[in-house]
């Protein structure tokens, strides 16, 4: 597949003197980035690297030399996903009169779209011999569908001949910018140097916490480690930024996100259907990766680079109203189209309990039994701090190697709350649930739990009842949890336990499922 190569020619041409001064700020002197996670992503879901649905609050400090009178100030290098209606500029002597986001960026798609009706060079090369031919052409189609050009021989679909083809542009169409730019109009009574602050929201960011629980041999403790994974799909990077992530789900309108997120930047073109089979040569690469060339001086395009190794720093927790903010204590680079990890916490010897649990519904014959890692978010148990939601990987040592034994998820948990992390199906445990006799005002059930493991297992089973139902009698005393009767016991190694109980009810009702812990 051919690499996209864009060479740009910045042609100098005499321009009439503008009546209004233009002040350009190429880059911020300092920047802070606070990343909010995707609001609809569950704690067990991984970030979609191809479509990040969180957003960031970007705050930039910029130094400007303002002339006397009216001027247009251009802030280059803002995030490409900026929501322009959220932009706030402070520090200007007389405020802001107008603002515009100039985000029509130079890309294969925008070059082709702006090139409609303009002359280009159609370059073809033979894959076997390497022979290159060129001929003048004119673009006669838009960026969606087939790439149609007109040559002396008529209309042709580019990259459909079986040859390697590329378009050579003779210049950059007006109105395209190499960097996302916010422009504003302002006025100053005198020439002066000012320090302004630019703040705005931008889509295309995300973050999540990733936990690793390394189980101790005794099964009652675990070393808990967590990382903050930062991700950006924006084409703008922020070097040495004061970086923070915000846990929780603040309410915000997603309409502006949906409008911006739907605008593709890639050039996706298709060939026409051909009844005549193409020549027996290697198939051409997809046109979205077609080599695109603009004659003259080359300007390198920033490519995504792998993230650096995790920094040996720990995020610092701060309160942000009802939300929690985790700040990276040293400046870090939020790179364009990349991700990185920062340590969130390390808690050794957290008290845990490995157990099993199930919910019993009247229609079940076999109830699924789940393996659970239980702890309490308290200082006396080794935790005692707000924990952001995220996936959890549990590891156990086996013959000197650490092996995964289950994956689960941790919801947002405040200090003092109980934590149950479900790690999948509990091995060796079978729970059979049977109705005894015909249903009526009183219905009898029997639950039989078998443990095929060579070790005893702690078990909790909740009985899912209607709102108008109650347990009339049971063979074993029952507790309560979240408003439901609770069958709690330890199943002996290679043993079987049984519960006989009778439900009484006054009228028919829908099953009330146990509430989430």
C-alpha positions as CSV (number, residue, x, y, z in Angstrom):
1,X,0.0,0.0,0.0
2,X,1.4,3.3,-1.0
3,X,2.2,5.8,1.7
4,X,0.4,9.1,1.4
5,X,3.0,11.8,0.5
6,X,1.9,15.4,0.5
7,X,4.3,18.1,-0.8
8,X,3.2,21.7,-0.4
9,X,4.1,24.8,-2.4
10,X,3.6,28.0,-0.5
11,X,3.5,30.3,-3.5
12,X,4.3,34.0,-2.7
13,X,2.1,36.4,-4.7
14,X,1.7,40.1,-4.3
15,X,-1.3,40.8,-2.1
16,X,-3.0,44.1,-1.6
17,X,-2.4,45.7,1.7
18,X,-5.1,44.7,4.2
19,X,-7.0,47.3,6.0
20,X,-6.9,45.3,9.2
21,X,-3.8,44.1,11.0
22,X,-3.4,40.3,11.5
23,X,-1.7,39.0,14.6
24,X,-0.7,35.3,14.6
25,X,0.0,33.2,17.7
26,X,1.8,30.1,16.4
27,X,1.7,28.2,19.7
28,X,0.7,28.6,23.3
29,X,3.3,29.5,26.0
30,X,1.6,27.1,28.4
31,X,-1.3,24.6,28.1
32,X,-3.5,22.5,30.4
33,X,-5.6,19.6,29.3
34,X,-8.4,18.1,31.5
35,X,-9.9,14.9,29.9
36,X,-13.4,13.7,30.5
37,X,-14.3,10.1,29.7
38,X,-17.0,8.9,27.2
39,X,-20.2,9.4,29.2
40,X,-22.0,6.3,27.8
41,X,-19.2,3.8,28.1
42,X,-19.6,1.1,30.8
43,X,-16.9,0.3,33.3
44,X,-16.2,-3.0,31.6
45,X,-15.9,-1.5,28.1
46,X,-12.6,-0.7,26.6
47,X,-12.1,2.6,24.8
48,X,-12.8,2.5,21.1
49,X,-9.4,3.8,19.8
50,X,-11.0,4.4,16.3
51,X,-13.8,6.6,17.7
52,X,-13.0,8.2,21.0
53,X,-16.2,9.7,22.4
54,X,-14.9,11.7,25.4
55,X,-13.8,15.3,25.4
56,X,-11.3,17.6,26.9
57,X,-11.2,21.1,28.4
58,X,-8.1,22.8,26.9
59,X,-6.7,26.0,28.5
60,X,-3.9,27.8,26.7
61,X,-1.9,30.8,27.7
62,X,-0.6,32.9,24.8
63,X,1.5,36.0,24.5
64,X,0.3,38.6,21.9
65,X,1.7,41.9,20.5
66,X,-1.5,43.9,19.7
67,X,-1.4,46.9,17.4
68,X,-3.5,50.0,18.1
69,X,-6.9,49.8,16.5
70,X,-8.8,46.8,15.2
71,X,-6.9,43.5,14.5
72,X,-7.6,39.9,13.7
73,X,-5.9,37.5,16.0
74,X,-5.2,34.0,14.8
75,X,-4.6,31.2,17.3
76,X,-2.9,28.5,15.4
77,X,-2.5,24.9,16.6
78,X,-5.8,24.6,18.5
79,X,-7.4,21.2,18.7
80,X,-9.0,20.1,15.4
81,X,-12.0,18.9,17.4
82,X,-12.7,22.3,19.0
83,X,-16.3,23.1,19.8
84,X,-16.0,26.8,18.7
85,X,-19.1,27.9,20.6
86,X,-17.3,26.9,23.9
87,X,-14.3,29.0,23.2
88,X,-13.6,31.7,25.8
89,X,-10.8,34.3,25.5
90,X,-9.8,36.5,28.4
91,X,-7.1,39.1,28.9
92,X,-7.8,41.2,25.8
93,X,-8.1,44.9,26.6
94,X,-11.4,45.5,24.9
95,X,-12.7,42.0,24.6
96,X,-13.7,39.9,21.5
97,X,-15.9,41.2,18.8
98,X,-16.1,38.1,16.6
99,X,-14.6,34.5,16.5
100,X,-14.3,32.0,13.7
101,X,-12.9,28.4,13.6
102,X,-10.9,27.9,10.5
103,X,-10.8,24.1,10.6
104,X,-10.8,23.3,6.8
105,X,-7.5,21.5,7.0
106,X,-5.1,20.4,4.4
107,X,-5.7,16.6,3.8
108,X,-6.1,14.2,0.9
109,X,-9.9,14.7,1.1
110,X,-9.9,18.5,1.3
111,X,-7.3,18.7,-1.5
112,X,-9.4,16.6,-3.8
113,X,-12.6,18.4,-2.8
114,X,-11.1,21.9,-3.4
115,X,-9.5,20.7,-6.6
116,X,-12.8,20.3,-8.5
117,X,-12.5,21.8,-12.0
118,X,-8.8,22.5,-11.4
119,X,-5.9,21.1,-13.5
120,X,-3.7,18.2,-12.0
121,X,-1.2,15.8,-13.3
122,X,-2.3,12.1,-13.5
123,X,0.8,10.0,-12.8
124,X,0.9,6.3,-13.6
125,X,3.6,3.8,-13.0
126,X,3.9,0.2,-14.1
127,X,4.3,-2.2,-11.1
128,X,6.6,-4.6,-13.0
129,X,8.8,-2.2,-14.9
130,X,8.6,0.9,-12.8
131,X,8.0,3.0,-15.9
132,X,6.3,6.3,-15.1
133,X,4.0,8.3,-17.4
134,X,2.3,11.7,-16.8
135,X,-0.5,13.5,-18.5
136,X,-2.5,16.6,-17.7
137,X,-6.0,16.1,-16.3
138,X,-8.9,18.0,-14.7
139,X,-10.8,16.8,-11.6
140,X,-14.4,16.3,-12.5
141,X,-15.9,14.6,-9.3
142,X,-16.3,15.2,-5.6
143,X,-14.5,13.4,-2.8
144,X,-17.2,10.8,-2.3
145,X,-17.6,8.0,-4.9
146,X,-15.3,7.4,-7.8
147,X,-12.3,9.7,-8.6
148,X,-13.2,11.0,-12.1
149,X,-10.7,13.1,-14.1
150,X,-10.9,14.4,-17.6
151,X,-7.9,13.9,-19.9
152,X,-7.4,14.3,-23.7
153,X,-8.7,10.8,-24.1
154,X,-12.0,11.5,-22.2
155,X,-13.2,10.8,-18.7
156,X,-11.4,8.2,-16.6
157,X,-11.8,6.7,-13.1
158,X,-8.5,7.0,-11.2
159,X,-6.9,3.9,-9.7
160,X,-9.2,1.5,-11.6
161,X,-6.7,0.5,-14.4
162,X,-4.6,-1.9,-12.3
163,X,-1.7,0.6,-12.4
164,X,-0.3,2.5,-9.6
165,X,-1.8,6.0,-10.0
166,X,-1.5,9.3,-8.2
167,X,-2.6,12.9,-8.6
168,X,0.0,15.7,-8.6
169,X,-1.4,19.0,-7.6
170,X,0.0,22.3,-8.9
171,X,-0.6,24.3,-5.8
172,X,-2.7,24.5,-2.6
173,X,-6.2,25.7,-3.2
174,X,-7.1,28.9,-1.3
175,X,-8.9,28.5,2.1
176,X,-7.0,25.4,3.3
177,X,-4.9,25.7,6.4
178,X,-2.1,23.4,7.5
179,X,-3.1,23.7,11.2
180,X,-6.5,24.2,13.0
181,X,-6.9,27.9,13.7
182,X,-9.3,30.0,15.8
183,X,-9.5,33.6,14.6
184,X,-11.0,36.5,16.5
185,X,-11.5,40.2,16.0
186,X,-10.5,42.6,18.7
187,X,-9.6,46.2,19.3
188,X,-7.0,48.0,21.4
189,X,-6.7,51.7,22.2
190,X,-2.9,51.4,22.0
191,X,-0.2,49.0,20.9
192,X,0.7,46.7,23.8
193,X,1.9,43.2,24.7
194,X,-0.8,41.1,26.5
195,X,-1.1,37.7,28.0
196,X,-4.4,36.0,27.1
197,X,-6.0,32.8,28.2
198,X,-7.9,30.7,25.6
199,X,-10.2,28.0,27.0
200,X,-12.4,25.6,24.9
201,X,-13.9,22.1,24.8
202,X,-12.7,19.6,22.2
203,X,-14.1,16.2,21.2
204,X,-12.0,13.2,20.3
205,X,-10.4,12.4,23.7
206,X,-11.0,9.7,26.3
207,X,-9.5,8.1,29.3
208,X,-10.1,5.1,31.6
209,X,-8.7,3.4,34.7
210,X,-7.2,-0.1,34.2
211,X,-6.8,-2.2,37.3
212,X,-4.6,-5.2,37.9
213,X,-5.2,-7.3,41.1
214,X,-2.3,-9.7,41.9
215,X,-3.7,-12.3,44.2
216,X,-1.6,-13.5,47.2
217,X,-1.1,-17.2,47.8
218,X,-3.3,-17.2,50.9
219,X,-6.3,-15.9,48.8
220,X,-7.1,-13.2,51.4
221,X,-5.0,-10.4,50.1
222,X,-4.2,-8.8,46.7
223,X,-1.8,-6.1,45.4
224,X,-3.9,-3.6,43.5
225,X,-2.3,-1.5,40.8
226,X,-4.2,1.0,38.6
227,X,-3.1,3.0,35.5
228,X,-4.8,6.0,33.9
229,X,-4.8,5.5,30.1
230,X,-5.0,8.8,28.2
231,X,-6.0,8.7,24.5
232,X,-6.4,11.4,21.8
233,X,-7.6,11.1,18.2
234,X,-7.0,14.8,17.6
235,X,-4.4,15.9,15.0
236,X,-3.1,18.5,17.4
237,X,-0.7,17.4,20.2
238,X,-0.1,19.3,23.4
239,X,3.5,19.2,24.6
240,X,4.4,19.5,28.3
241,X,0.8,20.0,29.3
242,X,-0.6,20.2,32.8
243,X,-2.8,17.1,32.5
244,X,-5.7,15.8,34.5
245,X,-8.6,13.4,34.1
246,X,-12.1,13.8,35.6
247,X,-14.0,10.9,37.0
248,X,-17.8,10.9,37.0
249,X,-20.4,11.8,34.4
250,X,-21.2,15.5,34.1
251,X,-24.2,16.3,32.0
252,X,-23.6,17.9,28.6
253,X,-25.4,18.2,25.3
254,X,-24.0,15.8,22.7
255,X,-25.6,17.5,19.6
256,X,-22.4,19.5,18.8
257,X,-20.3,16.3,19.3
258,X,-22.5,14.4,16.8
259,X,-22.3,17.0,14.2
260,X,-18.5,17.3,14.3
261,X,-17.8,13.6,14.9
262,X,-19.5,12.8,11.6
263,X,-17.2,14.8,9.4
264,X,-14.6,12.4,7.9
265,X,-11.1,13.5,7.1
266,X,-10.1,10.6,4.9
267,X,-10.5,10.4,1.2
268,X,-12.6,7.3,0.4
269,X,-13.1,6.7,-3.4
270,X,-14.4,3.7,-5.2
271,X,-14.0,2.2,-8.7
272,X,-16.8,1.9,-11.2
273,X,-18.1,-1.6,-12.0
274,X,-16.3,-3.0,-15.0
275,X,-17.6,-5.7,-17.3
276,X,-14.1,-6.1,-19.0
277,X,-11.8,-7.9,-16.6
278,X,-8.7,-5.9,-15.6
279,X,-5.2,-6.8,-16.7
280,X,-3.5,-9.6,-14.8
281,X,-1.4,-7.4,-12.5
282,X,-1.2,-6.9,-8.8
283,X,-4.5,-5.3,-7.4
284,X,-4.2,-1.6,-6.8
285,X,-4.2,-0.2,-3.2
286,X,-7.3,1.4,-1.8
287,X,-7.6,5.0,-3.2
288,X,-7.8,6.4,0.3
289,X,-4.1,5.6,0.6
290,X,-3.3,6.8,-3.0
291,X,-0.2,8.9,-3.3
292,X,-1.1,12.6,-3.5
293,X,1.6,15.1,-4.5
294,X,1.7,18.8,-4.7
295,X,4.6,20.1,-6.6
296,X,7.6,22.1,-5.1
297,X,8.8,22.3,-1.5
298,X,7.9,19.3,0.7
299,X,6.4,19.8,4.2
300,X,6.5,16.7,6.4
301,X,3.1,15.5,7.8
302,X,3.1,14.6,11.5
303,X,2.6,10.9,11.9
304,X,1.2,9.1,14.9
305,X,4.1,7.7,17.0
306,X,3.9,4.9,19.7
307,X,3.3,6.2,23.2
308,X,6.4,6.5,25.4
309,X,6.8,4.0,28.3
310,X,4.6,4.7,31.3
311,X,5.9,7.5,33.4
312,X,7.0,6.6,37.0
313,X,4.7,9.2,38.5
314,X,1.4,8.8,40.4
315,X,-1.7,10.8,39.7
316,X,-2.8,13.0,42.6
317,X,-6.5,13.0,43.5
318,X,-8.4,16.3,44.0
319,X,-12.1,17.1,44.7
320,X,-14.1,18.8,41.9
321,X,-17.5,19.3,43.4
322,X,-19.2,15.9,43.2
323,X,-16.6,14.8,40.7
324,X,-13.1,13.6,41.3
325,X,-10.1,15.0,39.4
326,X,-6.8,13.1,39.1
327,X,-3.9,15.3,38.2
328,X,-0.6,14.2,36.7
329,X,1.9,15.9,39.0
330,X,4.5,16.6,36.3
331,X,4.0,18.1,32.8
332,X,3.2,15.4,30.2
333,X,2.7,15.4,26.5
334,X,-0.8,14.6,25.2
335,X,0.4,13.5,21.8
336,X,-1.7,13.7,18.6
337,X,-3.4,10.4,17.6
338,X,-1.7,8.5,20.5
339,X,-2.2,7.2,24.0
340,X,-0.1,6.9,27.1
341,X,-0.4,5.6,30.6
342,X,0.3,7.2,34.0
343,X,0.2,5.4,37.3
344,X,-3.0,6.0,39.3
345,X,-2.4,4.0,42.5
346,X,-0.5,1.1,44.1
347,X,-2.1,-0.5,47.1
348,X,-0.3,-3.6,48.5
349,X,-1.9,-6.3,50.6
350,X,-5.6,-5.2,50.1
351,X,-7.9,-7.4,52.1
352,X,-10.0,-9.4,49.7
353,X,-12.3,-12.4,49.7
354,X,-12.7,-14.8,46.8
355,X,-16.2,-16.2,46.8
356,X,-19.2,-17.1,44.6
357,X,-22.6,-15.7,44.3
358,X,-25.8,-16.3,42.3
359,X,-29.4,-14.9,41.9
360,X,-32.2,-17.5,42.0
361,X,-35.3,-16.9,39.9
362,X,-38.3,-19.1,40.0
363,X,-38.1,-20.1,36.3
364,X,-34.5,-21.3,36.5
365,X,-33.4,-24.9,36.4
366,X,-29.7,-24.2,36.6
367,X,-28.7,-20.8,38.1
368,X,-25.3,-19.4,36.8
369,X,-22.8,-19.1,39.6
370,X,-20.3,-16.2,39.4
371,X,-16.8,-16.0,40.9
372,X,-16.4,-12.7,42.8
373,X,-13.5,-10.8,44.3
374,X,-14.9,-8.9,47.2
375,X,-13.3,-6.1,49.3
376,X,-14.3,-2.9,51.1
377,X,-13.2,0.6,50.1
378,X,-11.9,1.4,53.6
379,X,-8.5,2.3,55.0
380,X,-8.5,-0.6,57.4
381,X,-8.9,-3.0,54.4
382,X,-6.0,-1.3,52.5
383,X,-8.0,1.1,50.3
384,X,-10.1,4.1,51.5
385,X,-10.1,6.5,48.5
386,X,-12.5,7.2,45.6
387,X,-12.0,4.7,42.8
388,X,-12.9,5.5,39.2
389,X,-14.6,2.9,37.1
390,X,-12.6,0.6,34.8
391,X,-11.8,-2.9,33.8
392,X,-10.0,-5.3,36.3
393,X,-7.6,-8.1,35.5
394,X,-7.0,-10.7,38.2
395,X,-3.7,-12.6,38.2
396,X,-2.5,-15.5,40.3
397,X,1.0,-17.1,40.5
398,X,1.3,-20.6,39.1
399,X,4.7,-22.4,39.0
400,X,6.5,-19.0,39.1
401,X,4.4,-17.4,36.4
402,X,1.6,-14.9,36.7
403,X,-1.5,-16.1,34.9
404,X,-4.8,-14.3,34.3
405,X,-7.6,-16.0,36.3
406,X,-10.5,-13.7,35.5
407,X,-11.5,-10.3,34.1
408,X,-14.2,-8.0,35.5
409,X,-15.1,-4.4,36.0
410,X,-15.1,-1.9,38.9
411,X,-17.9,0.7,38.9
412,X,-17.2,4.2,40.4
413,X,-16.9,3.5,44.1
414,X,-16.8,6.2,46.8
415,X,-14.8,5.7,50.0
416,X,-16.6,3.4,52.4
417,X,-18.5,1.4,49.8
418,X,-18.4,-2.4,49.4
419,X,-16.9,-3.7,46.1
420,X,-17.8,-6.8,44.3
421,X,-15.8,-7.5,41.1
422,X,-17.3,-10.3,39.1
423,X,-14.6,-12.4,37.4
424,X,-16.7,-14.8,35.3
425,X,-18.2,-18.2,35.9
426,X,-17.2,-19.9,39.2
427,X,-15.4,-23.1,38.3
428,X,-16.5,-26.4,39.9
429,X,-19.8,-25.0,41.3
430,X,-23.2,-26.2,40.0
431,X,-26.5,-24.7,41.3
432,X,-29.7,-26.7,40.5
433,X,-33.0,-25.0,41.2
434,X,-36.3,-26.9,41.1
435,X,-39.9,-26.2,41.8
436,X,-41.5,-28.7,44.1
437,X,-45.1,-29.5,43.1
438,X,-47.6,-27.1,41.4
439,X,-47.5,-23.4,41.8
440,X,-50.1,-21.8,44.0
441,X,-50.6,-19.3,46.9
442,X,-47.6,-21.2,48.4
443,X,-44.9,-22.7,46.1
444,X,-42.1,-24.9,47.3
445,X,-38.6,-24.8,45.8
446,X,-35.3,-26.7,46.3
447,X,-31.8,-25.3,45.5
448,X,-28.9,-27.8,45.4
449,X,-25.4,-26.4,45.3
450,X,-22.5,-28.8,44.4
451,X,-18.8,-28.0,44.8
452,X,-16.5,-30.2,42.7
453,X,-13.3,-28.3,44.0
454,X,-10.9,-29.7,46.6
455,X,-11.3,-26.5,48.6
456,X,-14.3,-25.0,50.4
457,X,-16.0,-22.0,48.8
458,X,-17.9,-19.2,50.3
459,X,-21.3,-18.7,48.6
460,X,-24.1,-16.2,48.6
461,X,-27.4,-16.7,46.8
462,X,-30.2,-14.1,46.6
463,X,-33.8,-15.1,46.1
464,X,-35.5,-12.9,43.5
465,X,-39.1,-12.4,44.7
466,X,-42.1,-10.4,43.6
467,X,-42.9,-7.3,45.5
468,X,-45.9,-9.1,47.0
469,X,-44.0,-12.3,47.9
470,X,-42.2,-13.5,51.0
471,X,-40.4,-16.6,52.2
472,X,-42.9,-18.5,54.4
473,X,-40.4,-21.1,55.5
474,X,-36.9,-22.3,54.8
475,X,-34.7,-25.3,55.8
476,X,-31.9,-22.8,56.7
477,X,-32.1,-19.4,58.3
478,X,-31.8,-16.6,55.7
479,X,-30.3,-13.2,55.9
480,X,-31.1,-10.1,53.7
481,X,-29.2,-8.1,51.2
482,X,-30.4,-5.2,49.1
483,X,-34.0,-6.0,50.2
484,X,-33.7,-9.7,49.1
485,X,-33.6,-12.9,51.1
486,X,-29.9,-14.1,51.2
487,X,-28.8,-17.7,51.4
488,X,-25.2,-17.5,52.8
489,X,-22.9,-20.4,53.7
490,X,-19.6,-22.1,53.0
491,X,-19.8,-25.1,50.7
492,X,-17.4,-27.8,51.8
493,X,-14.7,-29.2,49.5
494,X,-16.3,-31.9,47.2
495,X,-19.5,-31.4,49.0
496,X,-23.2,-30.6,48.4
497,X,-25.6,-28.3,50.3
498,X,-29.3,-27.9,49.9
499,X,-31.9,-25.3,50.6
500,X,-35.7,-26.0,50.7
501,X,-37.9,-23.0,50.9
502,X,-41.5,-22.0,50.3
503,X,-42.7,-18.7,48.8
504,X,-46.1,-17.3,49.7
505,X,-47.8,-14.6,47.7
506,X,-51.1,-12.6,47.7
507,X,-51.5,-11.8,44.0
508,X,-49.6,-12.1,40.8
509,X,-46.7,-9.7,40.2
510,X,-43.6,-9.2,38.1
511,X,-40.2,-10.5,39.3
512,X,-38.3,-7.8,41.1
513,X,-34.7,-8.3,40.1
514,X,-32.0,-7.7,42.8
515,X,-30.7,-4.2,42.7
516,X,-27.0,-3.7,41.7
517,X,-24.6,-3.4,44.6
